[in-house]
Each structure stands twice: as structure tokens, then as C-alpha cells.
Amino acid sequence: MYVYYILAMLVIAIDQLTKWIVVKTMELGEQVTVIGNFFYLTSHRNSGAAWGILQGQMGFFYVVTAIVVVGLIYFMQKYAKESKVLAIALSLILGGAIGNFIDRLLRNEVVDFFDVIIFGYDYPIFNIADAALVVGVILVIIITIIDERKEKRQNDRAAHGNRN
């Protein structure tokens, strides 16, 4: 079980290291082209949440993140033992939540730098913590859908078995 907490700590460490590198080596607003018209490194700061919503609401983020972290640890202890994929998903979410929480505590804003344009849409600039959060949430959604389908099949089999 501890390996999943190590995964969360690894996400936090990589997230904080990359943010530190951006802060130390790039001017705010500076952009480096990695793949033209697709992927850039852009030094950006966000005092809100995804897509810049809730700008400047640090107190709200402190409370919500603390609740989320406690909830994630509870779910990891209670349910993740049964599923390695769920444990990985929750570890990614935990690491991402703490990574951005550290920024909010230390800087009063989150350091973002991955700047991607997908099919002409300039996706909001994000960081390692954000990526870990998104991947973790997507995995939880997939796990939930698969589990619900399994449960439905089992219920259907039980109902058909009871009729015969």
C-alpha cells in the first residue's frame, strides 16, 4: 500500500521541481516553442482553479484541498487495496492536489507552464500536478464505469437465474 503513497510523493517532487525550474529560468509570460503550433513551455501563474475560475479564492482552495486530501487517504486505505488501478488513480489525484496546494501555500498562486494547442483550441496552460489530477480522475471514471457494468451483468445473471 505504501508504494502508492510513494507514487504520490513522486508526482509532488516532479511537479515542484519543474515549477521551480520554470520560476528560476523563465520570465513570467516567456514562451519557448517545443513543437510549433502544438506545444510550448509558457511561464504562467494562476491564482484560481482550472480555466482560471475562482481567481484569488485561496481560503476556499485551502479548505477544499484539505478535505480532498483527507478523503483521498481514506479511500486509498479503504478501497484501493482491492484494485491496483484505483490505487494508482487515487495516488495521482493525491499527488496532484498536494502539488498545487504547495504552490498556493508558498506563492499564493499556481505555477503553470505546459501550453498546448489541440485542433486550434489553445488549451489552458497547466502543470504536472494538473496532468496527474486529470489522468487520475479519468482512471476513476473508467474504473467506475467498468465496475457498474460488471455489477449490472451480475444482477442480470442473478435475475435470470432466479427465473429459471
Secondary structure, DSSP 8 states (H G I E B T S, - for coil): -HHHHHHHHHHHHHHHHHHHHHHHHS-TT-EEEEETTTEEEEEEEESSSGGGTTTT-HHHHHHHHHHHHHHHHHHHHHTGGG-HHHHHHHHHHHHHHHHHHHHHHHHSSEEEEEEEEETTEE---B-HHHHHHHHHHHHHHHHHHHHHHHHHHHHHHHHHHHH-
